[in-house]
Amino acid sequence: MDRSDAPAFPASLPRPSGGSTVSGDTAVDSRPRLRILLLLTWYTPHLSGLTMAAKRLAEGLHNKGHSVTVLTSQHAPHLASAETINGVRVVREPVTARMSKGLLMPGYISAAAELAREHDIITAFLPAGPFECIALRRVARLRPLILEYICDIRLPGGLKDRAIEQACNALFRWAARPSHSVVFSSPDYASTSPFRKVCNGKMHIAPLPIAVAQPIPAEVARLRAFGSAQGPTLAMAGRLAYGKGFELMIEALPLIQQRYPGARVLCAGEHERVVGEEEYRRRILPRIEALGEDWRMLGVLQPDLASFFTAADVLVFPSTNRTESFGMVQAEAMLCGVPVVASDLPGIRVAVQSTGMGKLFPAGDVRALGDAVIDVIERRADFVKPPAEVQALFSEEVAVSKRLDLYYESIA
């Protein structure tokens, strides 16, 4: 692996001797700058909730003056083996084989150990592949290891998939054993996750980093033109993947159209080349296409989801399983003034419960989903809250600051 452009790191970093001091109205962090290594399988330009959370955390830490390196996969041949993205150094390990969403990277273990010696703190994201998990055990002997537990694994099949899930969970528990801390995005999700049993008093709660740009008026107008002047625009945001609840929205749309004949769905997210979801796409896409102009697949709109949310009357988030631990797009939509209808599942329900900006429905209940969407549309003003209230709960600043406190605690 080429590291000719690697920065020169000092052999050690002075340990923190104090917290924040106050100068006028501004809090100044007197603690020393950290060298932070992030380990994960997928990173930008791959787009998922996990990669967005990792990217925002990495760049948020960099913006606070810390040195950040990400070790990830070279999941596409055109990607550089090393580059700097928005101040974050990204190192990509070659992939030797693929197993659905899993990537085999034997060199990842030695690469992680080499980089760990140059850093003060290691943050790793689970779920992860087998070589990444082996790497976690190795680097935990070198530097404090903080785990970001993003979600449980739930596969769509029968006994074979249940066996794979059990094997993955055993691997994750083994990898987590020597970690200093395990971070969950909410106590609601943590309290119901089987992974909590291996945390042994080292569980911490910190929200995922949430950020939205300013909507672009011309883009908002363009997106609204896809909808109907006679009915509401219903937004969905996410990859075309099992567990996202597309089938529920397909079945609920005719129920909603009985009350609002012009209602249409706009969906933002990858729907053509979603890794590991080929069979699901083959099953669900014909049902979407049968809806004609009532359902528009827009593809990837990043980084302009703010305009997409602003163009909508309501965001629908009908996920069906535990592969979602929060659903960052919910908070993003709320920051844009858009209420949400979401499944009443651990973690997913937190955004609506915390803000009151929307309604929950029993997961998998098509009739309840349709009724909730209609109610939010009819009483939309009752569900919209000032962005500052949402920002106080979910923001990149809060997420990054909580993790920095944990990092300094681990090296004290």
Buried (B, 14 or more C-beta within 10 A) or exposed (E): BEBEEBEEBEEEBEEBEEEEEEEEEEEEBEBBEBBBBBBBBBBBBBBBBBBBBBBBBBBBBBBBEBBBBBBBBBBEEEBEEBEEBEEBBBBBBBBEEEEEBBBBBBEBBEBBBBBBEBBBBBBBBBBBBBBBBBBBBBBBEBBBBBBBBBBBBBBEEEEEEEEBBEEBBEBBBBBBEEBBBBBBBBEBBBEEBEBBEBBEEBBBEBBBBBBBEEBBEEBBEEBBEBBBEEBBBBBBBBBBBBBBBBBBBBBBBEBBBEBBEEBBBBBBBBBEEBBBBEEBBEEBBEEBEEBEEBBBBBEBBEEBBBBBBBBBBBBBBBBBBBBBBBBBBBBBBBBBBBBBBBBBBBBBBBBBBBBBBBBBBEBBBBEBBBBBBBBBBEEBEEBBBEEEEBBEBBBBBBBBBBBBBBBBBBBE
